[in-house]
Every structure is written in structure tokens, then in C-alpha cells.
Amino acid sequence: MDKARLQELADEYLSLESHPHFRDDLEKVLHDDDIESLNDRFYTRLSFGTGGLRGVIGGGYNRVNPFIIRQATQGLSNYILKATETGSAVIAYDSRNYSDLFAEEAARVLCANGIKVWLFSALRPTPELSFAVRTLGATAGIVVTASHNPPEYNGYKVYWSDGGQIVPPHDTGIIEEVRNAGREIRVMDRTAAEEQGLLEVIDKKIDDLYKQTVKDCSLRPQLMKTEGKNLKVVYTPLHGTGGVILPEVLAEMGVEVIPVQEQSEPDGNFPTVEYPNPEEASAMRMATELGREKAADLVMGTDPDADRLGVAVPDENGDYKVITGNRLGVLLADYIFSTKHELGTMPEKPAFVKTIVTTELQNMVAEEYGARVHDVLTGFKYIAEKISEFDSTGETFVFGGEESYGYLVTSRIRDKDAVSAAFMTAEMALYHRTRGKSLIERLEEIFQRYGYFEEILVSRTFKGMEGKKAMDSLMRRLREDKPRTIGTQTVQMIKDYQDGTTTEAGGRVLHNIQLPSSDVLQFVLDDKSIVTARPSGTEPKIKFYASCRAMAGIEKTRAVQLVRDKLASIEKDIDTWVLSVQD
């Protein structure tokens, strides 16, 4: 983009932005004549996608700032008022920089449009926002967060009245309204909104109800009350919202919670970690070190908005082993379904929901206890959508989750919830200990019964202006020139979630995938291993998921080596694919 056009767009933005920090941020770029930064801020507009907004904080149209938040909220307001006569919304925010400002900006726009707003006065977990939307009977919800992204990011996620993130038709409808919002944005003074009853601060009432809901998830409440004091947990919120609720809930059940002090205070700069994501072993390092020092039974970490849970447990040598998202999901499924079966509390039509890239071992566990398994696309909003469908099918949601450390143990919340999942994990660990087992030992028993499973995620980035073309080229090539083998195994079946087809090894094509269209390919190999290719919707990368298994009855050491050899050969083929479009 030429300099004159960049200057024109910058001047236009400055005429619309009222906040001095964001005006100064852009004016410094103009003063320094930083064309590269200027181009990045204006070569495109930050798009409102199916989940909302996410981007770098700063001045400009391709940044997250008060004007962009106001504009998006005006579009949301327009949609709400078309969908309902009056409408209402709940707003929460996390510890990221300017989250409180962005939350208030959104509230002021909604109120100016006559929409009642319930606003938390301080940071709260994202799942509590989902809970509040349902509890208050709100039309919509907003949470200001960028989840586990680096500190320079912030974002804005929208929820609908069922408590789940927006799905069709609301997502496309809201996107259209945001695109058409333009510059005619209504904004109301906060004091005036409060005086007119349009803005109400909610804290303790919802906090107490949410905490009780978490505790009500307990399958063995008496065990927690009598034995909770014997469990020692090291916990880190990674400078985020989890510390507001989780330690208190566990402490009320008698559990000793030892905080990682250096990471307990909310801080949007996340000074002690490179990425505030419990999926990363480095993010859990301080917690596992403290766990070793305190001889903790469990080490737990949650991401900044407390919807993802990471767990580490001591092994036989006293070292702390991080349990992968797939495996913690297996353990939770095993505990929840087996306990309901044992206590006679299993519903008549139990249902289990997971994403298509989550290990099949979870399906095997759920099916053994009579649950119907539902696979959905990646994204927790699809799990929430499926739960809503159960109202008409008569099924009862029991448990669900995704491989990326997201779990849901109650249908009263409709987004992944690290708080209730942590509570259930603590109870599960306590239960197995009363039976003389650690979580690692229980996992080994599960492997003995169903076979050894291991999964990897291979992310490959496609850089530069040609990156998107290379990604599209690779996905097109995999569709047109279908691989016959991957690693050491023959491809038996290819599922294409874009056109809803399954292609069998003999060439027969079945139109049997009843899910929304998505640019995802899944290869099922002759040993039942699964390889999935999924381009990211927010980053210039393709994520490849691989899950391999060794059948039950194979000696553990041999099974582990067999599976890891398979995974290594699959990753080698993935790299060959990527190189073929990057040369």
C-alpha cells in the first residue's frame, strides 16, 4: 500500500479514536515514519470471525482498540435488536492489558442501544461468563480475552443465550451486522447507564452460584468432605483469572492449595512465561518445581481465562509428569462413567461429546459404559451446540472435551471449564489414592485394557505473502493426489469434512459426514491410526494431528516403541508434504 493511502487511513482512524493511549500509539508510528508498522496496521481490517475478534493491541484498523471494540459491539447490538425486542447481555474480561477498558467500552455501546448489561467489576473466568448468560437469561454474552495467545494480543468472544459461543445462524448474522456497522456508533456515559438501570454490576451473586455449581459436579461429595484434607495441590493461574475462583472452591472442600506466588497476581504481560498456556511444559515449570519441593499430589495450571487445564503428577521417581490433554480426558471419562455406573446414577441415554481430533481411546471408554459418542468439529462451540440438541433427542450429556486441554463435566456450563475440570480431577485423584493407585497407574490399567495410545500435534507454519497459497496448495494436493500410505501404514479411508464424504480404499465414495463444512482431511490407516490435517483459521499454519495405537496384550515397552516408531514415520511424511509446496 502506498504511503499516501496509509496516511489517509491513519488520519481517518485518528478522527474516530477517542482514547489518548491508542491515538498516541499510532501518532508515534507516524512520527517515526515506520512504514512497515503502518502497513501492518492498515493493509487489512481486523475481521470479526465466527468466534469474534482476536489481534494485536494498538492503534489502527488491524489492531484491537476502543474504536474496533465499539464498532464490533454496535454490530452485535444491531443483531440483538433484530433478534429480540429489547435484549440483554453479560460481559466479563480476563487479565490481559486493556481488558477492563474494552469491556466497559462494549457495555457503553450496548446500553446506548437500549440493551441491558450485566458487567463483572473485575476479571472472571470465561466459563463463569457462559454460566452467567444462562443463569441470568441473557440474550448474549461477551468475554474480553485472547485466551493463551502472547501478551501483545487481546480479543472479544461472543456467546448466545444458550451459553455457548455463537454458531449458525447467529455467527454469520452477527458478522454481517459488524461489517455494516460503519461509523455510526452509539455510546453512552457509564454513569448515565447505571442511573437508568441499563448497566448493573454483578459479582458475588453469580460467583456464589457458579462456585456451588462447580461443587455440585462432585460424584463422591462425601469422599471430598472426609478425605479432601489429605490432598495437596500446587496451583498456578499463570497470571490469569483462575485464581479468583479455583483455590477457594478446592479449599472449601478441605484441599490444601499451595499457590505459585510469582504467578498468582493477574498481569497481562505474563512476565514469568513465554506463552501463558498450560499445554506448554515451560509454562508449567515453576509449578512443577514447587510441586517437587512441597511433595504435592497434584500440580495444576490454568490459562489466562481459565478454560484450559494442565495437570502434572508425581511418578515413581518423584519427578512430575505432565499429563497430555488427550490422556487427562481419558482419565476423566474413565472416572466419570465408571463412577456413575457403580453408583447407579447413569442417565438412561448417556452421551459423550468430543472433537474429531481427540483420541479415540476416550470413545472406547465411554462406549463400554453404554454412552453414545458424538464427534464434532474442532472448537468447543460445537460441543455446546450438541448439548443443546440433546433437549430434543432425550440424551443426557455426561462428559465432553477436546485434546487441547479443554473439558466440560456439567451441562450447566456451555464452554470448556478449567475450574470444574480441576475440581473433578482433584476428586478423581483422591478416589484412586484411596484404592492404592496413582493417576499414572490408573492410566496404565486403561492402556492394558484398551491398548496403548499416543498422540502428537505437528504444527507447520507457512510464512510470508505466499504462505496462504502454499497452505491451500497442500490441502488441494492431498485431495487430488490422495496418499496411499502414510508412514508405514496403508490408508484405508479418507474423510473430507469439506464436502462431507468418506472415500474408501477401493475408491467408493460415501456422503455420510453430517457436520458443517470445514477444510479438514482425516486419514484412517489400516492399523486404526488416524492422521488429520487442519489449516488454522487464525494463524498461517496447518495443524497435523496423529494418533497411533498398539493393540491390547502387547508388552508395554514394546507397545510404546511400536507406537513411537509409527508416529515418527508419520511426522516424516508430513514434513515431506510441507516441503513439496515450499520449494
Buried (B, 14 or more C-beta within 10 A) or exposed (E): EEEEEBEEBBEEBBEBBEBEBBBEBBBEBBEEEEEEBBBBBBBEBBEBEBBBBBBBBBBBBBBBBBBBBBBBBBBBBBBBBEBEEEBBBBBBBBBBBBBBBBBBBBBBBBBBBBBBBBBBEEBBBBBBBBBBBBBBEBBBBBBBBBBBBEBBBBBBBBBBBBBBBBBEEBBEBBBBBBEEBEEEBBBBEBEEBBEEEBBEEBEEEBBEBBBEBBBEBBBBBEBBEEBBEEBBBBBBBBBBBBBBBBBEBBEBBBBBBBBBEEBBEBBBEBEBBEBBBBBBEEBBBBBBBBBBEBEBBBBBBBBBBBBBBBBBBBEEEEEBBBBBBBBBBBBBBBBBBBBBBEEEEBBEBBBBBBBBBBBBBBBBBBEBBEBBBBBBBBBBBBBBBBBBEBEEEEBBBBBBBBBBBBBBBBBBBBBBBBBBBBBBBBBBBBBBBEEEBBBBEBBBEBBBEBBBBBBBBBEBEBEEEEBEEBBBBBBEBBBEEBBEEBBBBEBBBBBBBEEBBBBEEEEEEEEEBEBEEBBBBBBBBEBBBBBBBBBBEEEBBBBBBBBBBBEEEBEEEEBBEBBBEBBBBBBEBBEEBBEEBBE
